[in-house]
Each structure stands twice: as structure tokens, then as C-alpha cells.
Amino acid sequence: MSRQTDLALTGLAPLIWGSSYIVTTELLPDGFPLTVAMLRALLAGLILLALVRHLPGRDWLGRLLVLGALNFSIFWAALFAAAYLLPGGVAATLGAVQPLIVLGLAHLLLGSQIPGMAVWSAISGMLGVALLILGPDAQLDPFGVIAALIGAASMAAGVVLTRKWQPPVPPVTFAAWQLTAGGLLLLPLALWLEPGFPRPDLNAAIGIGWLSMIGAAATYYLWFRGIAKLGPAAITGLGFLSPLSAVLLGWLVLGEAMSALQMLGAGIVLLSVWAGQRAQRVLAMRTASPAAAAR
């Protein structure tokens, strides 16, 4: 399978993640973000476990708890805290610092090189996200800022460690293990902080089904597969596609308006994703064959 196909499959994950906002607001009950996150991760993890029928060995339990916490429990908890304390545009813009953190951590933990174009594409991606969703009424709550940055750092560390700690199993099995670990870690928090989750009606069942089976099981399989095949630095910039997808779905499904600045932001996001992938492709060519890069 070609690199372009691997990138396209990996990019489907953040594009689908962009649907989470519209599914949550239109189909799910308000006020239970941690419970929804727990159900999303745990249901997906348990269903994938039932399909793969492969449990981790005891020597992997500690690392799986760390990965489940970084990729799901801490990340989603911080994400929801930031969403409550900050306008959505501010939270998403601060979260867009994640690719820069991934580049730094990949260099420290994996010895990956940091192309200058990759840094500039990450910065321009943040600018594009800001234009796409940052409103004029943006307010900076200090605790919300900290929560957003913790979420970005948590996901970035999870992406890099997912590559560093690669078990000898298929990506779907690795996704099942991490989702289950993340859901189990969220379970006590959801029961303690959000009691009284209502019995799901048909809309809620559809929403939870989408978020867990498509928005978690399928997408994180593709995401972890991309990390294993392409590396953290190559795939992290694809995360900019998530806010772009969310805005486009709001425009297409809910009839929300798109301003000229938002359209400019969308163009910058797409350009930054392209530039980031070009930088990684050139780096891969130079690593494989200096003569090939010269041509």
C-alpha cells in the first residue's frame, strides 16, 4: 500500500472526529461529557476486544494504562474542561498546538528530525484554525487555558508513545487495548462526577453508537495504524482536519454561515496539511537516499 493511501486512510480519522460536535449537540443529553467519553471509549474497546479475542499480557498492562490515560482519559477530560471554561474557538486554537509538541517529543523520544517546513506548517495550521473558529468574543480563562494545553500535551505524548511502545499485534488489537484502558480509567470519574445519566432514547443510542463504533473504534484503528506505518510527526498535522470538518458539517447540516475569514482559515489549514506532508516526504527521501532527494 502506498504512502498516499496510508495518509488518506489516516486522515479519515480526524475528518470523522469533526462530526463529534454535531452528534453530541444534536443527539445526546446535555451535561454528561465524561459519561459520554467513557461510553465512547469503553464500548468501542470492548467490542473490538470481542472481535480480536486477544488480551494483553501482564507485562503490557502498565504501558496500556499510561497510553489509555494520555490518549483518552486525560485528553478527553481536559478537552471537556477547556470547553466549559473557554469559548470553543479558543479551546480548539490552543489545542492546535499539539503538532508542535509532537514534533518536539518525537525528536526527544524517537530521535526524529524536525524539518523547518514542518514547524512552519504547524504554526500556520494553528493560524488557520484560529481564523476558522475563533470568534470576536473570545475570553481567556486561565484554568481553561491550562486545561486546553494539558489536553494537547496529553494527546501529543500519547501519539509519540504509541509509536515508541509498539506491541507485536495488529493495530486493531492495539486500538482495542487502549480504548478499553481509557474507558475503564474514565468509569469512576463518570460515576462520581456525573450521576444520573438518563436512559438513552433512540437519538442518544444512535449518537453513542456513532461516537463509539465509528468515531472511536474505526477511527482510532486508522489513527494507530497511521502512527505505526508513518510515524507521529507525519500524521499529527492531519489533526487540523478535525476543526475544518466540524465547521464544514455545521455549514452543510445545520445551515451555519461561513464568513470570508473562515474560508481563508480553511484554505490555510489545507495548505498547512499539504506543506507538513511535503516536509515529511522530503525528509523520508533524504533519509532513504540522499541521491534521490537531489533528483
HUMOHU-V977722 format. One record per run of one state. SS is the DSSP state (h for helix, s for strand, l for the rest). FROM is the first residue (numbers start at 1). LEN is the number of residues. Records with the same first field share a line. If there is no record, write none. Layout:
SS: FROM-LEN ; FROM-LEN
//
This chain:
l: 1-2 ; 18-2 ; 28-5 ; 53-5 ; 86-2 ; 96-2 ; 111-5 ; 134-8 ; 165-6 ; 194-8 ; 231-1 ; 254-6 ; 289-1 ; 295-1
h: 3-15 ; 20-8 ; 33-20 ; 58-28 ; 88-8 ; 98-13 ; 116-18 ; 142-23 ; 171-23 ; 202-29 ; 232-22 ; 260-29 ; 290-5
//
